[in-house]
Amino acid sequence: MSSDKEEQKKPAPPAKPAPAAAKPEDSNATTKPVPKPAAAPPSPAAAKPAPAAAKPAAAAAPPAAKKEPEPPAFEKGIAQQLVTRFGNAVKVLYIRPLRIKVQVEPGNLIEVASYIRDNMGFDHAECASGTDYPKDSQIEVNYHLGSYTRDDLLAHVLVLATRTNRDDAHIPSLINVFKSVEYHERETFEMLGVYFDGHPRNERFLLPEDWADIPPLRKEFRIKGR
């Protein structure tokens, strides 16, 4: 028993020191491995794919001709009635919803206007106006005809047009066909210089009595000082 106690009292042997770290060997003794150079980052140009070759531009297609809409049947019937009655003496300029324009020679103006009044229901002239076309050496006079008596024509306007030589502007007056043109023809006379044969008063009522210049709605008219 005593021997066992003595063994228990004996101090534990000291721990062995950890082995010292190995000293680095002399740099001259061995050759250090050469580190590999880092790979260069890809250039932006190389990263993007090369653009595809541009396709040759296709030849531009010619613009399609503008197709006129089919004229309304009712208005077309009005124009056709005049063509059937007068043939080539009436030229249809356009047919649109609620609007028809036809042109006649001055010599046919009274006959065509009388037929329109007596047979087609256009019983009055809403106005008469003129337009100067110096490049054509012509002046155009337009009568806008309407109806008070036919319900199906109340919203329609039939333009009856004629042209005259601007250097000797004469057309027959329609005052005996449509009384309402009296002042409209007088205005066209003084503003454009169109003389209306058969009108009782081809005279001024808007311009001064001493007006000595050319008609002010002719294209060559200029306000003095400008």
C-alpha positions, 0 to 999 in steps of 0.5 A: 500500500505504501508503495502505491502512495509513493507512486501517487505522490511522485510529480508528473514528468515535465512536458517536453518542449515543442520542437522548434520551427525549422529555420528557413533554408538559405535562399541560395541553397534552393531556387524558389518557384517562380510564380505564374503571371496573372492572366490579363483581363480580356479587353472590352473589344475582344469581349464583344462579338464583332458586329455583323456586316451591314446588309445592303439597303433595299431599294426604296419602293416607289410611293403608291398612288393615292387612291381616290375614295369612291364618290357617294352614290347620291352626289354621283347621281346628281353629277351624272344627271348633268353629264347625261343632259349636257355631255361634254359641255359639263366637266365634273371637277370633284364629287365629295360628301355633300359637295359637287363641283362642275365647270362649264364654258361661259356660253353654256352658263345660263342654260346649265344654271336654268336646268339646275334650277328647274329640274334638279331642285337647287333653287337659289345661289348662296353666293358667288365668288371669284379666283384669279389664276394669272399663270393660266391668264384666267379668272374663275367665277364660282356660284354656290347653289343650294336648295330650300325646297328639297329636304334631301338637298338641304345640306348639299352645295353644287358649285357651278364654275366658269372661267374667263380671260383675265385680260378681257373678263366677261361672263353672262350674269345669272341675275335672271336665273338666281336673283340672289347673285345681284350683290355677289356679282357686283362684288366680284366685278369690283374686286376682280374686274369681271364684267357680268353681261346683263347685270344692271349695276356693274358698279362699285359698292365696297371700294371708294368711288375714286378708286384708281388702282387695279381690282384688289383681289388680282394677284399682282395688286400690292398695297402702296408702301409695301 
